[in-house]
Amino acid sequence: MADTDDASLVERVTERLITAVAVGEFLPGTRLPAERDLSPLLGVGRTTVRAALDDLSARGLIERRRGRGGGTFVAEDWPASIVVGVDRWFEERWSDLVDACTASSMLHSSLARLAAERRTDADIAAMHSRLDDFHAAESGDPKQRADSLLHLAIIDAAHNDALRGILLEHERHLSLSAPAHPWGDRESHRRMETRAAREHDAIVDAIVRATPDEAAELARRHVQIDLELFTEAREFARRRAAEAATG
């Protein structure tokens, strides 16, 4: 029984990593976090993570490189067969994903409202610093990291540890790099970066001006990016799965 349970856990982790790549949490050509870092993100032991990565390597989704600058990287081109698994994952989990994205947007909205009511001069300086870093960051993974740090600065400005903990724990189940947005493939990446820059400016401005209702609504709409990207990824997976079935 234990062997069966272990195999099922590895399969679930494998599917989670495949989906993380499909929705743009990890772009083609980028390095995955080390096993020791993926383990707490996924909530499983390093042995399970290693087994899942071995599976993904065998399937051609990731590449392991040795030497200086080595590590585990997302393959630039990966087999269409992988998308069939992603399509199945979306079909099985779609209702849960919609609920999770809705909860995430409401939590971010509540924290933005509190930030507009409670932000200090130090919070304002931190948000502006993170906002500048976001605008200056290079496209791709650096921009995603800057996005995550900006959202954390906004969350911290709310000064509510209970809501902060609930949000971060919730988004660990939605995104491996919470609270960053999964921004899709390279084609949609720059579009999302441009949109995020515009919306970040508006959210921070509303918080600084102490307009709670405006900040809450802007944050709620901004986090809907996640559901839009999951929808795009689902449609892409459906098309690729259909192509694989008829090819």
C-alpha positions as CSV (number, residue, x, y, z in Angstrom):
1,M,0.0,0.0,0.0
2,A,2.8,2.4,0.8
3,D,4.4,1.9,-2.6
4,T,1.1,2.7,-4.3
5,D,0.6,5.8,-2.1
6,D,4.1,7.0,-2.9
7,A,3.6,6.5,-6.6
8,S,0.3,8.5,-6.5
9,L,2.0,11.4,-4.6
10,V,4.9,11.5,-7.2
11,E,2.3,11.5,-10.0
12,R,0.4,14.5,-8.4
13,V,3.6,16.4,-7.9
14,T,4.6,15.7,-11.5
15,E,1.3,17.0,-12.8
16,R,1.6,20.1,-10.6
17,L,5.0,20.9,-12.1
18,I,3.8,20.3,-15.6
19,T,1.0,22.7,-15.0
20,A,3.3,25.2,-13.5
21,V,5.2,25.2,-16.7
22,A,2.1,25.3,-18.8
23,V,0.7,28.5,-17.2
24,G,4.1,30.2,-17.2
25,E,5.3,30.0,-13.6
26,F,8.5,28.6,-15.1
27,L,9.3,29.8,-18.7
28,P,11.1,27.6,-21.3
29,G,14.8,27.9,-20.8
30,T,14.6,29.1,-17.2
31,R,16.2,27.2,-14.2
32,L,13.8,25.5,-11.8
33,P,14.4,26.0,-8.1
34,A,16.6,23.5,-6.4
35,E,15.1,20.4,-4.9
36,R,15.5,21.8,-1.4
37,D,13.5,24.9,-2.4
38,L,10.8,23.0,-4.4
39,S,10.2,20.6,-1.5
40,P,8.5,23.2,0.9
41,L,6.7,24.9,-2.0
42,L,5.1,21.6,-3.0
43,G,4.6,20.4,0.6
44,V,6.4,17.1,0.0
45,G,9.8,15.6,0.8
46,R,12.9,15.9,-1.4
47,T,12.7,12.2,-2.4
48,T,9.3,12.8,-3.9
49,V,10.5,16.0,-5.7
50,R,13.5,14.1,-7.1
51,A,11.3,11.3,-8.4
52,A,8.9,13.8,-10.1
53,L,11.9,15.6,-11.7
54,D,13.2,12.3,-12.9
55,D,9.9,11.6,-14.5
56,L,9.8,15.0,-16.2
57,S,13.3,14.6,-17.5
58,A,12.4,11.2,-19.0
59,R,9.4,12.9,-20.7
60,G,11.5,15.7,-22.1
61,L,10.0,18.6,-20.3
62,I,13.1,19.4,-18.3
63,E,16.9,19.2,-19.0
64,R,19.6,18.6,-16.4
65,R,22.9,20.5,-17.1
66,R,26.1,19.8,-15.3
67,G,29.1,22.1,-14.5
68,R,29.2,25.8,-13.8
69,G,25.8,27.4,-14.5
70,G,24.2,23.9,-14.4
71,G,21.0,22.9,-12.8
72,T,17.5,21.8,-13.9
73,F,16.0,23.8,-16.7
74,V,12.7,23.9,-18.5
75,A,13.2,22.6,-22.0
76,E,12.7,25.1,-24.8
77,D,10.6,22.6,-26.8
78,W,8.6,19.9,-25.1
79,P,6.5,17.0,-26.4
80,A,2.8,17.5,-27.3
81,S,2.1,14.4,-25.2
82,I,2.8,16.5,-22.1
83,V,-0.1,18.8,-23.0
84,V,-2.6,15.9,-22.8
85,G,-1.8,15.5,-19.1
86,V,-2.2,19.3,-18.6
87,D,-5.6,19.2,-20.4
88,R,-6.7,16.4,-18.1
89,W,-5.5,18.3,-15.0
90,F,-7.5,21.4,-16.0
91,E,-10.7,19.4,-16.7
92,E,-10.5,17.7,-13.3
93,R,-9.6,20.8,-11.3
94,W,-11.3,23.7,-13.2
95,S,-14.0,24.4,-10.6
96,D,-11.5,24.3,-7.8
97,L,-9.2,26.7,-9.8
98,V,-12.0,29.2,-10.3
99,D,-12.9,29.1,-6.6
100,A,-9.2,29.5,-5.7
101,C,-8.7,32.5,-8.0
102,T,-11.8,34.2,-6.7
103,A,-10.6,33.7,-3.1
104,S,-7.2,35.0,-4.0
105,S,-8.6,38.2,-5.5
106,M,-10.8,38.8,-2.5
107,L,-7.9,38.4,-0.1
108,H,-5.7,40.7,-2.1
109,S,-8.6,43.2,-2.2
110,S,-9.0,43.1,1.6
111,L,-5.3,43.5,2.2
112,A,-5.1,46.5,-0.3
113,R,-8.0,48.1,1.5
114,L,-6.2,47.7,4.9
115,A,-3.0,49.0,3.4
116,A,-4.7,52.2,2.3
117,E,-6.0,52.6,5.8
118,R,-2.9,51.6,7.8
119,R,0.2,52.3,5.6
120,T,3.0,54.2,7.2
121,D,5.7,56.4,5.7
122,A,8.0,53.4,5.8
123,D,5.5,51.3,4.0
124,I,5.1,54.0,1.3
125,A,8.8,54.1,0.8
126,A,9.0,50.3,0.6
127,M,6.2,50.2,-2.0
128,H,7.7,52.9,-4.1
129,S,11.1,51.1,-4.0
130,R,9.6,47.8,-5.0
131,L,7.6,49.6,-7.8
132,D,10.8,51.1,-9.1
133,D,12.5,47.7,-9.0
134,F,9.6,46.2,-11.0
135,H,9.8,48.8,-13.7
136,A,13.5,48.4,-14.0
137,A,13.6,44.6,-14.0
138,E,14.3,42.7,-17.2
139,S,11.5,40.9,-18.9
140,G,10.8,37.4,-17.8
141,D,11.9,35.8,-14.5
142,P,13.5,39.0,-13.1
143,K,10.2,40.8,-13.7
144,Q,8.2,38.0,-12.0
145,R,10.4,38.1,-8.9
146,A,10.1,41.9,-8.7
147,D,6.3,41.5,-9.1
148,S,6.3,39.1,-6.1
149,L,8.3,41.4,-3.9
150,L,6.0,44.4,-4.7
151,H,2.9,42.4,-3.8
152,L,4.6,41.4,-0.5
153,A,5.3,45.1,0.2
154,I,1.6,45.8,-0.3
155,I,0.6,42.9,1.9
156,D,2.9,44.0,4.6
157,A,1.5,47.5,4.5
158,A,-1.8,46.1,5.6
159,H,-0.3,45.2,9.0
160,N,-2.5,42.2,9.5
161,D,-0.5,39.0,10.1
162,A,-3.6,36.8,10.2
163,L,-4.8,37.8,6.7
164,R,-1.2,37.7,5.4
165,G,-0.7,34.1,6.6
166,I,-4.0,33.0,5.1
167,L,-3.2,34.6,1.7
168,L,0.3,33.2,1.4
169,E,-0.8,29.7,2.5
170,H,-3.7,29.8,0.0
171,E,-1.6,30.9,-2.9
172,R,1.0,28.2,-2.3
173,H,-1.7,25.8,-3.5
174,L,-2.4,28.0,-6.5
175,S,1.1,29.1,-7.5
176,L,4.5,27.6,-6.7
177,S,5.9,31.2,-6.6
178,A,3.2,32.9,-4.6
179,P,2.2,35.6,-4.6
180,A,3.5,36.1,-8.2
181,H,1.2,35.8,-11.1
182,P,1.7,33.0,-13.6
183,W,2.1,35.0,-16.8
184,G,1.7,32.5,-19.5
185,D,4.0,31.6,-22.4
186,R,6.5,34.0,-24.0
187,E,3.9,35.3,-26.5
188,S,1.7,36.6,-23.7
189,H,4.5,37.4,-21.2
190,R,5.3,41.0,-22.3
191,R,1.6,41.8,-22.7
192,M,1.0,40.8,-19.0
193,E,4.1,42.7,-17.9
194,T,2.8,45.9,-19.5
195,R,-0.6,45.4,-18.0
196,A,0.8,44.6,-14.6
197,A,3.0,47.7,-14.7
198,R,0.0,49.9,-15.3
199,E,-2.1,48.3,-12.7
200,H,0.7,48.3,-10.1
201,D,1.1,52.0,-10.5
202,A,-2.7,52.5,-9.9
203,I,-2.9,50.3,-6.9
204,V,0.1,51.8,-5.1
205,D,-1.2,55.3,-5.9
206,A,-4.6,54.5,-4.4
207,I,-2.9,53.1,-1.2
208,V,-0.6,56.2,-0.9
209,R,-3.6,58.5,-1.4
210,A,-5.5,56.6,1.4
211,T,-8.5,55.6,-0.8
212,P,-9.5,52.2,0.6
213,D,-12.4,51.5,-1.7
214,E,-10.4,52.3,-4.9
215,A,-7.4,50.3,-3.7
216,A,-9.5,47.3,-2.9
217,E,-11.3,47.3,-6.3
218,L,-8.1,47.8,-8.3
219,A,-6.4,45.0,-6.4
220,R,-9.4,42.7,-6.9
221,R,-9.4,43.3,-10.7
222,H,-5.6,43.0,-10.9
223,V,-5.5,39.5,-9.4
224,Q,-8.0,38.3,-12.0
225,I,-5.0,38.1,-14.3
226,D,-4.5,34.6,-12.8
227,L,-7.9,33.3,-13.8
228,E,-7.5,34.8,-17.3
229,L,-4.1,33.1,-17.7
230,F,-5.5,29.8,-16.4
231,T,-8.3,30.1,-19.0
232,E,-5.8,30.8,-21.8
233,A,-3.6,27.8,-20.7
234,R,-6.7,25.6,-20.6
235,E,-7.7,26.5,-24.1
236,F,-4.2,26.0,-25.4
237,A,-4.0,22.6,-23.7
238,R,-7.3,21.6,-25.3
239,R,-6.1,22.6,-28.8
240,R,-2.8,20.7,-28.4
241,A,-4.6,17.7,-26.9
242,A,-7.0,17.6,-29.9
243,E,-4.1,17.9,-32.3
244,A,-2.3,15.0,-30.6
245,A,-5.4,12.9,-30.7
246,T,-5.9,13.5,-34.5
247,G,-2.2,13.5,-35.4
